[in-house]
């Protein structure tokens, strides 16, 4: 098994397509359908980990506009338990909107604009392609480029 | 220098100009300079002359007309009494110049003032220019003043500002709409891409993949149509094709169609009074079908069990029909209720999990109902579920009513060109064709008031306007102004107060109320009103 992925996506068909493609890549995928459920699942996973295992997932994929708690809220919670958690926010809202609301996040998250190809998602998950990172620490060095979902553009990831 | 301030006697014909022999100032001036006397009535702008203390010694007919007074009332009046309190600083500058103090004021400067008419509490924006008249030895003797009415210009500026604000507001709405619409359009494409790819890779069954693609494609289709409708509605391009339709057959057939697609345990029925079975209503068949369909499918979406009813009831005497669509479902959340008919209202709420619709249906529905000159409202039922209530006129506006509006518009154009008498004719005709025209009565009252004539009739016009539109602050204010002109101060005050209740930031009404209270002797309250007037006009 390549790793564990936690997904929060309220659109059932979309969640299902993520699960199918990622499981085919040998990831263990857990799907939740709202922000609250995602937080609960994350906490449960943290507390049931084995010794030595950090308890973080390899990746958490969040839809921006989740019922009950949105992606930014969920990210804050996750970072408070696991500062190094890799988080990817997927959304069909305009990038500017999400950049702005992620301004106050203490850590960075990756941003993927829908619609995107599932194969592109697999590449991003595996690290073969990179996407825009947003969140604190990116005010000055962030590339002010357009992120409108056009794929194949390699953006600098500021680490 | 001493000024001999003699009382100027005027002849019985009030507009005779004053000749050299009677006017000590002109006499002195002409003695020094040898000019001919100024014949005021030959001057094509309203003008007057004031002495070195700012009291009017002469003026022309245009001036007396502008101020709504007779020369007797104006001669010996101080300039201060001709203007609104907000213009006192300008008058003070003039008086200082007359006293010989050095001021930043120079000859030929144009100052903006607010003139107060003497026959009512009307104020007019105007510009004032003056020329100081010196005697030969360096003293100021008098001042000639010309005043130009700027009402027309102000109105144009106000309209332009209103138009500009409206444009800005619309731009903002458009930007917001585009942001949400693009999100909504992108969302169904994701699963379509996903399923197509997975099916190709044989990672999901074909049936499941095709179902997914089909569902999302249909959603996209509905959304695109809705967005087009919204764009037509907003650019006022949505045309209705009114035909006489048997409303109850229409409601029944739509209910039947929705019932056929139903797979929940709910009853769906159309109810109406038997003797209204053949009732014909003038409407756009396909658009009203869209409306009823939208409301019924919403009802189905939000009702798990129980019933949905479509009830219609006619009120022929009032030319209206009521249609109620009522369900026993989960009702409408109180957060959502005030915004129910706005664009994408259901999309802003992260707690609404059942928001698979386009978010535009109710906006379009409400626009169509209003386009039929009807009304729509929604409320939660006492015992659960929600009801949508639509009222529609049975027959749409008659030819007479649209002709009346055309006449009203012609009248307003004439008013813009200051041709008040001709405008009156048009408003009168408009009212004859449509006695309930919302603006024609008001416009007629305004014309009469501006002409200073037929005050009783003007008062009746405003009363009629108020009858048709009781919430119109402007009508109340003008009714007050007319009543003041008719010396009915008590009722005038009530009208100003009602106007201010309806529109608390109405500067003109505050000013009027202040003027009236001052007349009635209540200086303190008057001062407060004037302060409010200035405050409101600065907002």
Interface residues (C-beta under 8 A of the other chain):
Chain A: X10 X11 X13 X14 X17 X18 X20 X21 X24 X34 X35 X65 X66 X67 X68 X70 X91 X92 X93 X94 X97 X114 X115 X116 X117 X118 X119 X149
Chain B: X179 X182 X183 X184 X186 X187 X189 X190 X191 X192 X193 X194 X195 X197 X198 X201 X203 X204 X212 X215 X216 X350 X351 X352 X353
